[in-house]
Amino acid sequence: MPSVIGKRTARTAVAALALVLAATGCSATDSAGSGDSGAGDGGPSAEIRTDRPSALADQQVGIEATGLPENSRVQIVAKAEDWLHQPWSSAGTYTTGDDGAVDLAEQAPLGGKPYPKADSTGLLGAMLPEKGTKGAETIGTGKAFSFHPEAPEEQRAYKVRLSVRSQGGKELAHRELKRQWLAPGTGHRRLSETKDGLNGELYLPKRGGGDKAPVLLFGGSEGGNAGTYAAALLASHGHPTLALCYFQCGKGSERPDGIEKIDLAYFERAAKLLGRQEGADGSKLAVVGNSRGSEVAQLLGQRKPELVRDVVVYAPSAVVNGPFRGQGAAWADGGKPIPTGPISLDRVRGQVLAVGGGNDKMWDSDRATRAIRSQNQNGMVFPGAGHHVNWFPYGQPGQEGGRNGQIVSTAEADQQARAESWPKVLKLLDR
């Protein structure tokens, strides 16, 4: 499966998937209820308001446009630039009430476009590249693409511009939202194979928050480090988190270029380093794996219960598959190849939570999730979702056709999967 993730990792060490809304105001008073106003048909009182000055990127934020002409149609636009400086945007048309306001939490865009129901973060999830898919970063099969801002270690937060326009297209007001990956006081350290024997990004929570479950997180066959945004957010929630690269880690890396005889010892070393960090309760360590990474996550929980308590897997497999870009076995344990076949979970010390999509084009994660659930574990199946059910909510999903072959056909269901599963992941980690 061709991917540009590895090339991107070599250049910026940033990771794949997802996006989200959190906000801070940008106005003369810099207060939570204020916004930048623009001259035009709405007059100087037109504003875009948010219900808080700042929030983590996985936290919902209320958005409201006020001071507009009564009972008239207006357009609200969200716009941001990805790490390639390519503009992405979405726009919805709304009807103001008698009070000249539109509350996105209570009012859906007319015609259900670009998202179907009232949702204060709906515009963010609906963003698409303004120039079409050309130039957008492809992932997985190469037929999928997703919005990626700068990596958290490069930019702790990034901005999206919201504007409201009259029916004639004149801008009436605008506001910048700040979306925060790393909360104040959180830290970051890049791990190198030379110094640490590992390739990854370590995010540490603010000191003084008590010891919580550390999280070892990794992606799938896209290669590179596909989890830095989620890892940064978990650190902001108080969990020391390591986004680990285990293959295709960029120029100069000693890691392999494919999934071939990758030994569990590499992940064990990462787990031990993570468990020693300040703020980590090593006895509660969790592993989180996506797609092909779900295999090794389950293997770690089953084979290394002394190190791993809980396991979270997205778009999972319930079996060990063969190698990717190689020969022989995909995984090994102590130098011995792990044979293909079903993965048992009877020795997992804690719990396994699986999240799968019923319209997954890559493989049958629906059936795999049900198989995991049949082993007295936890599974969430979202019938309309595709392969991009992973990580946190309020984000722009991977735009990929499901089995029906339609691009963006799974986007809304993917959003639902993340919105419903992420709180359960946080609850599992916090117990």
RASULMO-V615615 format. One record per pair of residues at least 24 apart in sequence whose C-alpha atoms are under 10 Angstrom apart, sorted by the first residue. I is the first residue (numbers start at 1). J is the second residue. If there is no record, write none. Layout:
BEGIN
I_J + I_J
END
This chain:
BEGIN
1_139 + 1_140 + 1_141 + 1_142 + 1_221 + 1_222 + 1_223 + 1_324 + 1_325 + 2_138 + 2_139 + 2_140 + 2_141 + 2_142 + 2_143 + 2_221 + 2_222 + 2_223 + 3_137 + 3_138 + 3_139 + 3_140 + 3_141 + 3_142 + 3_143 + 3_144 + 3_221 + 3_222 + 3_223 + 3_224 + 4_137 + 4_138 + 4_139 + 4_140 + 4_142 + 4_222 + 4_223 + 4_224 + 5_137 + 5_138 + 5_139 + 5_140 + 5_222 + 5_223 + 5_224 + 5_225 + 5_226 + 5_248 + 5_249 + 5_250 + 6_139 + 6_222 + 6_223 + 6_224 + 6_225 + 6_226 + 6_247 + 6_248 + 6_249 + 6_250 + 6_251 + 6_257 + 7_223 + 7_224 + 7_248 + 7_249 + 7_250 + 7_251 + 8_83 + 8_137 + 8_224 + 8_225 + 8_249 + 8_250 + 9_223 + 9_224 + 9_225 + 9_226 + 9_245 + 9_248 + 9_249 + 9_250 + 9_251 + 10_224 + 10_225 + 10_248 + 10_249 + 10_250 + 10_251 + 10_252 + 10_253 + 11_250 + 11_251 + 12_83 + 12_150 + 12_151 + 12_153 + 12_154 + 12_250 + 13_150 + 13_151 + 13_153 + 13_154 + 13_190 + 13_200 + 13_201 + 13_224 + 13_225 + 13_226 + 13_228 + 13_245 + 13_249 + 13_250 + 14_83 + 14_148 + 14_149 + 14_150 + 14_151 + 14_152 + 14_153 + 14_154 + 14_201 + 14_224 + 14_225 + 14_226 + 14_227 + 14_228 + 14_229 + 15_148 + 15_149 + 15_150 + 15_151 + 15_152 + 15_201 + 15_218 + 15_219 + 15_223 + 15_224 + 15_225 + 15_226 + 15_227 + 15_228 + 15_229 + 15_230 + 15_243 + 15_245 + 16_137 + 16_138 + 16_139 + 16_145 + 16_146 + 16_147 + 16_148 + 16_149 + 16_151 + 16_219 + 16_222 + 16_223 + 16_224 + 16_225 + 16_226 + 16_227 + 16_228 + 16_229 + 16_230 + 16_398 + 17_139 + 17_145 + 17_146 + 17_147 + 17_148 + 17_149 + 17_219 + 17_226 + 17_227 + 17_228 + 17_229 + 17_230 + 17_388 + 17_389 + 17_390 + 17_391 + 17_392 + 17_395 + 17_396 + 17_397 + 17_398 + 18_125 + 18_146 + 18_147 + 18_148 + 18_149 + 18_227 + 18_229 + 18_230 + 18_388 + 18_389 + 18_390 + 18_391 + 18_392 + 18_393 + 18_394 + 18_395 + 18_396 + 18_397 + 18_398 + 18_415 + 18_418 + 19_57 + 19_58 + 19_124 + 19_125 + 19_146 + 19_147 + 19_148 + 19_149 + 19_179 + 19_181 + 19_229 + 19_230 + 19_391 + 19_392 + 19_393 + 19_394 + 19_395 + 19_396 + 19_397 + 19_398 + 20_56 + 20_57 + 20_58 + 20_59 + 20_60 + 20_121 + 20_124 + 20_125 + 20_179 + 20_180 + 20_181 + 20_229 + 20_392 + 20_393 + 20_394 + 20_395 + 20_396 + 20_397 + 21_55 + 21_56 + 21_57 + 21_58 + 21_59 + 21_60 + 21_61 + 21_62 + 21_120 + 21_121 + 21_122 + 21_123 + 21_124 + 21_125 + 21_158 + 21_159 + 21_160 + 21_177 + 21_178 + 21_179 + 21_180 + 21_393 + 21_394 + 21_395 + 21_396 + 22_50 + 22_52 + 22_53 + 22_54 + 22_55 + 22_56 + 22_57 + 22_58 + 22_59 + 22_60 + 22_61 + 22_62 + 22_121 + 22_157 + 22_158 + 22_159 + 22_160 + 22_177 + 22_178 + 22_179 + 22_180 + 22_181 + 22_394 + 23_50 + 23_51 + 23_52 + 23_53 + 23_54 + 23_55 + 23_56 + 23_57 + 23_59 + 23_60 + 23_61 + 23_62 + 23_63 + 23_157 + 23_158 + 23_159 + 23_160 + 23_175 + 23_176 + 23_177 + 23_178 + 23_179 + 23_180 + 24_49 + 24_50 + 24_51 + 24_52 + 24_53 + 24_54 + 24_55 + 24_61 + 24_159 + 24_175 + 24_176 + 24_177 + 24_178 + 24_179 + 24_180 + 25_49 + 25_50 + 25_51 + 25_52 + 25_53 + 25_54 + 25_175 + 25_176 + 25_177 + 25_178 + 26_53 + 26_174 + 26_175 + 26_176 + 26_177 + 26_178 + 27_174 + 27_175 + 27_176 + 33_63 + 33_64 + 34_175 + 35_65 + 35_66 + 35_173 + 35_174 + 35_175 + 35_176 + 36_163 + 36_172 + 36_173 + 36_174 + 36_175 + 36_176 + 37_67 + 37_163 + 37_164 + 37_171 + 37_172 + 37_173 + 37_174 + 37_175 + 38_163 + 38_164 + 38_165 + 38_170 + 38_171 + 38_172 + 38_173 + 38_174 + 38_175 + 39_170 + 39_171 + 39_172 + 39_173 + 40_165 + 40_166 + 40_170 + 40_171 + 40_172 + 40_173 + 41_68 + 41_69 + 41_165 + 41_166 + 41_167 + 41_168 + 41_169 + 41_170 + 41_171 + 41_172 + 42_66 + 42_67 + 42_68 + 42_69 + 42_70 + 42_74 + 42_100 + 42_164 + 42_165 + 42_166 + 42_170 + 42_171 + 42_172 + 42_173 + 43_67 + 43_68 + 43_69 + 43_172 + 43_173 + 44_68 + 44_172 + 44_173 + 45_172 + 45_173 + 46_100 + 46_101 + 46_164 + 46_171 + 46_172 + 46_173 + 46_174 + 47_101 + 47_163 + 47_164 + 47_172 + 47_173 + 47_174 + 47_175 + 48_76 + 48_101 + 48_102 + 48_103 + 48_162 + 48_163 + 48_164 + 48_172 + 48_173 + 48_174 + 48_175 + 48_176 + 49_103 + 49_162 + 49_174 + 49_175 + 50_120 + 50_175 + 50_177 + 53_177 + 53_178 + 54_177 + 54_178 + 54_179 + 54_180 + 54_183 + 55_177 + 55_178 + 55_179 + 55_180 + 55_181 + 55_183 + 56_157 + 56_178 + 56_179 + 56_180 + 56_181 + 56_182 + 56_183 + 56_233 + 56_236 + 56_237 + 57_157 + 57_158 + 57_178 + 57_179 + 57_180 + 57_181 + 57_182 + 57_183 + 57_229 + 57_230 + 57_232 + 57_233 + 57_236 + 57_392 + 57_393 + 57_394 + 57_395 + 58_179 + 58_180 + 58_181 + 58_230 + 58_233 + 58_234 + 58_391 + 58_392 + 58_393 + 58_394 + 58_395 + 58_419 + 58_422 + 58_423 + 59_121 + 59_179 + 59_180 + 59_392 + 59_393 + 59_394 + 60_105 + 60_119 + 60_120 + 60_121 + 60_393 + 60_394 + 61_105 + 61_119 + 61_120 + 61_121 + 61_177 + 61_394 + 62_103 + 62_104 + 62_105 + 62_106 + 62_119 + 62_120 + 62_121 + 63_102 + 63_103 + 63_104 + 63_105 + 63_106 + 63_119 + 63_120 + 63_121 + 63_162 + 64_101 + 64_102 + 64_103 + 64_104 + 64_105 + 64_106 + 64_120 + 65_96 + 65_100 + 65_101 + 65_102 + 65_103 + 65_104 + 65_162 + 65_163 + 65_164 + 65_172 + 65_173 + 65_174 + 66_96 + 66_97 + 66_99 + 66_100 + 66_101 + 66_102 + 66_103 + 66_164 + 66_173 + 67_96 + 67_99 + 67_100 + 67_101 + 67_102 + 67_172 + 67_173 + 68_96 + 68_97 + 68_98 + 68_99 + 68_100 + 68_101 + 68_102 + 68_164 + 68_165 + 68_166 + 68_172 + 68_173 + 69_95 + 69_96 + 69_97 + 69_98 + 69_99 + 69_100 + 69_101 + 69_166 + 70_95 + 70_96 + 70_97 + 70_98 + 70_99 + 70_100 + 70_101 + 71_95 + 71_96 + 71_97 + 71_98 + 71_99 + 71_100 + 71_101 + 72_96 + 72_97 + 72_98 + 72_100 + 72_101 + 72_166 + 72_167 + 73_97 + 73_102 + 73_110 + 73_165 + 73_166 + 73_167 + 73_168 + 74_101 + 74_102 + 74_164 + 74_165 + 74_166 + 74_167 + 74_168 + 74_169 + 74_170 + 74_171 + 74_172 + 75_109 + 75_110 + 75_163 + 75_164 + 75_165 + 75_166 + 75_167 + 75_168 + 75_169 + 75_170 + 75_171 + 75_172 + 76_102 + 76_104 + 76_109 + 76_123 + 76_162 + 76_163 + 76_164 + 76_165 + 76_166 + 76_171 + 76_173 + 76_174 + 77_123 + 77_124 + 77_127 + 77_161 + 77_162 + 77_163 + 77_164 + 77_165 + 77_171 + 77_174 + 78_121 + 78_122 + 78_123 + 78_124 + 78_125 + 78_126 + 78_127 + 78_160 + 78_161 + 78_162 + 78_163 + 78_164 + 78_174 + 78_175 + 78_176 + 78_177 + 79_123 + 79_124 + 79_127 + 79_128 + 79_129 + 79_130 + 79_159 + 79_160 + 79_161 + 79_162 + 79_163 + 79_176 + 80_124 + 80_127 + 80_128 + 80_129 + 80_147 + 80_149 + 80_158 + 80_159 + 80_160 + 80_161 + 80_162 + 80_176 + 80_177 + 81_129 + 81_147 + 81_148 + 81_149 + 81_150 + 81_158 + 81_159 + 81_160 + 81_161 + 82_129 + 82_136 + 82_137 + 82_146 + 82_147 + 82_148 + 82_149 + 82_150 + 82_158 + 83_136 + 83_137 + 83_147 + 83_148 + 83_149 + 83_150 + 83_151 + 84_135 + 84_136 + 84_137 + 84_147 + 84_148 + 84_149 + 84_150 + 85_149 + 85_150 + 86_129 + 86_130 + 86_131 + 86_135 + 86_136 + 86_137 + 86_147 + 86_149 + 87_127 + 87_128 + 87_129 + 87_130 + 87_131 + 87_136 + 87_147 + 88_124 + 88_126 + 88_127 + 88_128 + 88_129 + 88_130 + 88_131 + 88_132 + 88_136 + 88_147 + 88_160 + 89_123 + 89_124 + 89_125 + 89_126 + 89_127 + 89_128 + 89_129 + 89_130 + 89_160 + 89_161 + 89_162 + 90_114 + 90_115 + 90_122 + 90_123 + 90_124 + 90_125 + 90_126 + 90_127 + 90_128 + 90_129 + 90_130 + 90_162 + 91_115 + 91_122 + 91_123 + 91_124 + 91_126 + 91_127 + 91_162 + 91_163 + 91_164 + 92_122 + 92_123 + 92_126 + 92_164 + 93_164 + 93_165 + 93_166 + 93_167 + 94_167 + 115_411 + 115_412 + 116_412 + 119_394 + 120_394 + 121_393 + 121_394 + 121_395 + 121_396 + 122_394 + 122_395 + 122_396 + 122_412 + 122_415 + 123_162 + 123_394 + 123_395 + 123_396 + 124_160 + 124_162 + 124_394 + 124_395 + 124_396 + 124_397 + 125_393 + 125_394 + 125_395 + 125_396 + 125_397 + 125_411 + 125_412 + 125_415 + 126_394 + 126_395 + 126_396 + 126_397 + 126_399 + 126_408 + 126_411 + 126_412 + 126_415 + 127_395 + 127_396 + 127_397 + 128_396 + 128_397 + 128_399 + 133_399 + 138_222 + 138_398 + 138_399 + 138_400 + 139_221 + 139_222 + 139_223 + 139_398 + 139_399 + 139_400 + 140_220 + 140_221 + 140_222 + 140_223 + 140_362 + 140_387 + 140_398 + 140_400 + 141_221 + 141_222 + 141_361 + 141_362 + 141_400 + 142_222 + 142_400 + 143_398 + 143_399 + 143_400 + 143_401 + 143_407 + 144_387 + 144_388 + 144_397 + 144_398 + 144_399 + 144_400 + 144_401 + 144_407 + 144_408 + 145_397 + 145_398 + 145_399 + 145_400 + 145_407 + 145_408 + 146_388 + 146_395 + 146_396 + 146_397 + 146_398 + 146_399 + 146_400 + 147_395 + 147_396 + 147_397 + 147_398 + 147_399 + 148_229 + 148_396 + 149_229 + 150_229 + 151_181 + 151_227 + 151_228 + 151_229 + 151_232 + 152_180 + 152_181 + 152_182 + 152_188 + 152_201 + 152_203 + 152_228 + 152_229 + 152_230 + 152_231 + 152_232 + 152_233 + 153_181 + 153_182 + 153_187 + 153_188 + 153_189 + 153_190 + 153_201 + 153_202 + 153_203 + 153_228 + 153_229 + 153_232 + 155_180 + 155_181 + 155_182 + 156_180 + 156_181 + 156_182 + 156_183 + 156_184 + 156_186 + 156_229 + 156_232 + 157_181 + 157_182 + 157_183 + 180_232 + 180_233 + 180_236 + 181_228 + 181_229 + 181_230 + 181_231 + 181_232 + 181_233 + 181_234 + 181_235 + 181_236 + 182_206 + 182_229 + 182_231 + 182_232 + 182_233 + 182_234 + 182_235 + 182_236 + 182_237 + 183_232 + 183_233 + 183_235 + 183_236 + 183_237 + 183_238 + 184_236 + 185_236 + 186_232 + 186_233 + 186_235 + 186_236 + 186_237 + 186_238 + 186_240 + 187_232 + 187_235 + 187_236 + 187_240 + 188_232 + 188_235 + 188_240 + 188_241 + 188_242 + 189_242 + 190_242 + 190_243 + 191_242 + 191_243 + 191_244 + 191_245 + 192_253 + 193_252 + 193_253 + 193_254 + 193_255 + 194_253 + 194_254 + 196_269 + 196_270 + 196_273 + 197_254 + 197_266 + 197_269 + 197_270 + 198_244 + 198_245 + 198_246 + 198_253 + 198_254 + 198_255 + 198_266 + 198_267 + 198_269 + 198_270 + 198_273 + 199_224 + 199_225 + 199_242 + 199_243 + 199_244 + 199_245 + 199_246 + 199_247 + 199_249 + 199_250 + 199_253 + 199_254 + 199_255 + 199_266 + 199_270 + 200_224 + 200_225 + 200_227 + 200_228 + 200_242 + 200_243 + 200_244 + 200_245 + 200_246 + 200_249 + 200_270 + 201_225 + 201_227 + 201_228 + 201_231 + 201_232 + 201_241 + 201_242 + 201_243 + 201_244 + 201_245 + 202_228 + 202_231 + 202_232 + 202_235 + 202_240 + 202_241 + 202_242 + 202_243 + 202_244 + 202_274 + 202_277 + 203_228 + 203_231 + 203_232 + 203_233 + 203_234 + 203_235 + 203_236 + 203_238 + 203_239 + 203_240 + 203_241 + 203_242 + 203_243 + 203_274 + 204_231 + 204_232 + 204_234 + 204_235 + 204_236 + 204_237 + 204_238 + 204_239 + 204_240 + 204_241 + 204_242 + 204_274 + 204_277 + 204_278 + 204_279 + 204_280 + 205_232 + 205_233 + 205_234 + 205_235 + 205_236 + 205_237 + 205_238 + 205_239 + 205_240 + 205_241 + 205_278 + 205_279 + 205_280 + 206_235 + 206_236 + 206_237 + 206_238 + 206_239 + 206_240 + 206_278 + 206_279 + 207_238 + 207_278 + 207_279 + 208_238 + 208_278 + 208_279 + 209_237 + 209_238 + 209_239 + 209_278 + 209_279 + 210_238 + 210_239 + 210_278 + 210_279 + 210_280 + 210_281 + 211_238 + 211_239 + 211_240 + 211_277 + 211_278 + 211_279 + 211_280 + 211_281 + 211_282 + 211_284 + 212_237 + 212_238 + 212_239 + 212_240 + 212_278 + 212_279 + 212_280 + 212_281 + 212_282 + 212_283 + 212_284 + 212_285 + 212_429 + 212_430 + 212_431 + 213_238 + 213_239 + 213_240 + 213_241 + 213_274 + 213_275 + 213_279 + 213_280 + 213_281 + 213_282 + 213_283 + 213_284 + 213_285 + 213_286 + 213_309 + 213_310 + 213_428 + 213_429 + 213_430 + 213_431 + 214_238 + 214_239 + 214_240 + 214_241 + 214_242 + 214_271 + 214_274 + 214_275 + 214_276 + 214_277 + 214_278 + 214_279 + 214_280 + 214_281 + 214_282 + 214_283 + 214_284 + 214_285 + 214_286 + 214_287 + 214_308 + 214_429 + 215_239 + 215_240 + 215_241 + 215_242 + 215_243 + 215_271 + 215_274 + 215_275 + 215_280 + 215_282 + 215_284 + 215_285 + 215_286 + 215_287 + 215_288 + 215_308 + 215_310 + 215_311 + 215_429 + 216_240 + 216_241 + 216_242 + 216_243 + 216_244 + 216_267 + 216_268 + 216_270 + 216_271 + 216_274 + 216_275 + 216_285 + 216_286 + 216_287 + 216_288 + 216_289 + 216_297 + 216_308 + 216_311 + 217_241 + 217_242 + 217_243 + 217_244 + 217_245 + 217_286 + 217_287 + 217_288 + 217_289 + 217_290 + 217_293 + 217_297 + 217_312 + 217_313 + 218_242 + 218_243 + 218_244 + 218_245 + 218_246 + 218_267 + 218_287 + 218_288 + 218_289 + 218_290 + 218_291 + 218_292 + 218_293 + 218_294 + 218_296 + 218_297 + 219_243 + 219_244 + 219_245 + 219_246 + 219_247 + 219_288 + 219_289 + 219_290 + 219_291 + 219_292 + 219_293 + 219_294 + 219_313 + 219_314 + 219_390 + 220_245 + 220_246 + 220_247 + 220_259 + 220_289 + 220_290 + 220_291 + 220_292 + 220_293 + 220_294 + 220_295 + 220_296 + 220_314 + 220_315 + 220_316 + 221_247 + 221_248 + 221_258 + 221_259 + 221_290 + 221_291 + 221_292 + 221_293 + 221_324 + 221_325 + 222_247 + 222_248 + 222_258 + 222_291 + 222_292 + 222_293 + 223_247 + 223_248 + 223_249 + 223_250 + 223_257 + 223_258 + 223_259 + 223_292 + 223_293 + 224_248 + 224_249 + 224_250 + 224_257 + 225_249 + 225_250 + 226_289 + 226_290 + 227_288 + 227_289 + 227_290 + 227_390 + 227_391 + 229_391 + 229_392 + 230_390 + 230_391 + 230_392 + 231_288 + 231_391 + 233_391 + 233_392 + 234_392 + 234_426 + 234_429 + 235_279 + 237_426 + 237_430 + 238_279 + 238_280 + 238_430 + 239_279 + 239_280 + 239_281 + 239_285 + 239_426 + 239_429 + 239_430 + 240_274 + 240_275 + 240_276 + 240_277 + 240_278 + 240_279 + 240_280 + 240_281 + 240_285 + 241_271 + 241_274 + 241_275 + 241_277 + 241_280 + 241_285 + 241_286 + 241_287 + 242_270 + 242_271 + 242_273 + 242_274 + 242_287 + 243_270 + 243_288 + 244_270 + 246_293 + 256_325 + 256_326 + 257_324 + 257_325 + 257_326 + 258_323 + 258_324 + 258_325 + 258_326 + 258_327 + 258_330 + 259_292 + 259_293 + 259_322 + 259_323 + 259_324 + 259_325 + 259_326 + 259_327 + 259_329 + 259_330 + 259_331 + 260_322 + 260_323 + 260_324 + 260_325 + 260_326 + 260_327 + 260_328 + 260_329 + 260_330 + 260_331 + 260_332 + 260_337 + 261_322 + 261_323 + 261_324 + 261_326 + 261_327 + 261_328 + 261_329 + 261_330 + 261_331 + 261_332 + 261_333 + 261_335 + 261_336 + 261_337 + 261_338 + 262_296 + 262_323 + 262_329 + 262_330 + 262_331 + 262_332 + 262_333 + 262_335 + 262_337 + 262_338 + 263_296 + 263_330 + 263_331 + 263_332 + 263_333 + 263_334 + 263_335 + 263_336 + 263_337 + 263_338 + 264_296 + 264_297 + 264_299 + 264_300 + 264_303 + 264_304 + 264_331 + 264_332 + 264_333 + 264_334 + 264_335 + 264_338 + 265_300 + 265_332 + 265_333 + 265_334 + 265_335 + 266_333 + 267_296 + 267_297 + 267_300 + 268_300 + 268_304 + 268_307 + 268_308 + 271_307 + 271_308 + 272_307 + 272_308 + 275_307 + 282_306 + 282_307 + 282_308 + 282_309 + 283_307 + 283_308 + 283_309 + 284_308 + 284_309 + 284_310 + 284_349 + 284_350 + 284_429 + 284_430 + 284_431 + 285_309 + 285_310 + 285_311 + 285_350 + 285_429 + 286_310 + 286_311 + 286_312 + 286_350 + 286_351 + 286_352 + 286_428 + 286_429 + 287_311 + 287_312 + 287_313 + 287_352 + 288_312 + 288_313 + 288_314 + 288_352 + 288_353 + 288_354 + 288_390 + 288_391 + 288_425 + 289_313 + 289_314 + 289_315 + 289_316 + 289_354 + 289_390 + 289_391 + 290_314 + 290_315 + 290_316 + 290_317 + 290_354 + 290_355 + 290_387 + 290_388 + 290_389 + 290_390 + 290_391 + 291_315 + 291_316 + 291_317 + 291_356 + 291_362 + 291_363 + 291_365 + 291_387 + 291_388 + 291_389 + 291_390 + 292_316 + 292_317 + 292_320 + 292_321 + 292_324 + 292_330 + 293_317 + 294_318 + 294_319 + 294_320 + 294_354 + 295_319 + 295_320 + 295_321 + 295_330 + 295_331 + 295_342 + 295_343 + 296_320 + 296_330 + 296_331 + 296_332 + 296_343 + 297_352 + 298_343 + 298_344 + 298_345 + 298_348 + 298_352 + 298_372 + 299_331 + 299_333 + 299_338 + 299_343 + 299_344 + 299_345 + 299_348 + 300_333 + 300_345 + 300_348 + 301_344 + 301_345 + 301_346 + 301_347 + 301_348 + 301_349 + 301_350 + 301_351 + 301_352 + 302_343 + 302_344 + 302_345 + 302_346 + 302_347 + 302_348 + 302_349 + 303_333 + 303_344 + 303_345 + 303_346 + 303_347 + 303_348 + 304_347 + 304_348 + 304_349 + 305_347 + 305_348 + 305_349 + 305_350 + 306_348 + 306_349 + 307_349 + 308_348 + 308_349 + 308_350 + 309_348 + 309_349 + 309_350 + 309_351 + 309_352 + 309_429 + 310_348 + 310_349 + 310_350 + 310_351 + 310_352 + 310_353 + 310_428 + 310_429 + 311_348 + 311_349 + 311_350 + 311_351 + 311_352 + 311_353 + 311_354 + 311_425 + 311_428 + 311_429 + 312_351 + 312_352 + 312_353 + 312_354 + 312_355 + 312_378 + 312_379 + 312_425 + 312_428 + 312_429 + 313_352 + 313_353 + 313_354 + 313_355 + 313_356 + 313_369 + 313_372 + 313_379 + 313_390 + 313_391 + 314_353 + 314_354 + 314_355 + 314_356 + 314_357 + 314_365 + 314_369 + 314_379 + 314_380 + 314_387 + 314_388 + 314_389 + 314_390 + 314_391 + 314_418 + 314_421 + 315_354 + 315_355 + 315_356 + 315_357 + 315_358 + 315_360 + 315_362 + 315_363 + 315_364 + 315_365 + 315_366 + 315_368 + 315_369 + 315_381 + 315_385 + 315_386 + 315_387 + 315_388 + 315_389 + 315_390 + 316_354 + 316_355 + 316_356 + 316_357 + 316_363 + 316_364 + 316_365 + 316_366 + 316_367 + 316_368 + 316_369 + 316_372 + 316_387 + 317_342 + 317_343 + 317_354 + 317_356 + 317_363 + 317_364 + 317_365 + 317_366 + 317_367 + 317_368 + 317_369 + 317_371 + 317_372 + 318_342 + 318_343 + 318_344 + 318_345 + 318_354 + 318_364 + 318_365 + 318_367 + 318_368 + 318_369 + 318_370 + 318_371 + 318_372 + 318_373 + 319_343 + 319_344 + 319_368 + 319_371 + 319_372 + 342_368 + 342_371 + 342_372 + 343_371 + 343_372 + 344_372 + 344_375 + 345_372 + 345_375 + 345_376 + 345_377 + 346_375 + 346_376 + 346_377 + 348_377 + 350_377 + 350_428 + 351_376 + 351_377 + 351_378 + 351_428 + 352_376 + 352_377 + 352_378 + 352_379 + 352_428 + 353_377 + 353_378 + 353_379 + 353_380 + 353_421 + 353_424 + 353_425 + 353_428 + 354_378 + 354_379 + 354_380 + 354_381 + 354_421 + 354_425 + 355_379 + 355_380 + 355_381 + 355_382 + 355_387 + 355_389 + 355_390 + 355_417 + 355_418 + 355_420 + 355_421 + 355_422 + 356_380 + 356_381 + 356_382 + 356_383 + 356_385 + 356_386 + 356_387 + 356_388 + 356_389 + 356_390 + 356_414 + 356_417 + 357_381 + 357_382 + 357_383 + 357_384 + 357_385 + 357_386 + 357_387 + 357_388 + 357_389 + 357_402 + 357_410 + 357_413 + 357_414 + 357_417 + 358_382 + 358_383 + 358_384 + 358_385 + 358_386 + 358_387 + 358_402 + 358_403 + 358_410 + 358_413 + 359_383 + 359_384 + 359_385 + 359_386 + 359_387 + 359_401 + 359_402 + 359_403 + 359_404 + 359_405 + 359_409 + 359_410 + 359_413 + 359_414 + 360_384 + 360_385 + 360_386 + 360_387 + 360_388 + 360_389 + 360_400 + 360_401 + 360_402 + 360_403 + 360_404 + 360_410 + 361_385 + 361_386 + 361_387 + 361_388 + 361_400 + 361_401 + 361_402 + 361_403 + 361_404 + 361_405 + 361_410 + 362_386 + 362_387 + 362_388 + 362_400 + 362_401 + 362_402 + 362_403 + 363_387 + 363_403 + 379_421 + 380_417 + 380_420 + 380_421 + 381_417 + 381_421 + 382_413 + 382_414 + 382_416 + 382_417 + 382_418 + 382_420 + 383_410 + 383_413 + 383_414 + 383_417 + 384_409 + 384_410 + 384_411 + 384_412 + 384_413 + 384_414 + 384_416 + 384_417 + 385_409 + 385_410 + 385_411 + 385_412 + 385_413 + 385_414 + 385_415 + 385_416 + 385_417 + 385_418 + 386_410 + 386_411 + 386_412 + 386_413 + 386_414 + 386_417 + 387_414 + 388_413 + 388_414 + 388_415 + 388_417 + 388_418 + 389_413 + 389_414 + 389_415 + 389_416 + 389_417 + 389_418 + 389_419 + 389_421 + 390_414 + 390_415 + 390_417 + 390_418 + 390_421 + 390_422 + 391_417 + 391_418 + 391_419 + 391_421 + 391_422 + 391_425 + 392_417 + 392_418 + 392_419 + 392_420 + 392_421 + 392_422 + 392_423 + 392_425 + 393_417 + 393_418 + 393_419 + 393_420 + 393_421 + 393_422 + 393_423 + 394_418 + 394_419 + 395_419
END
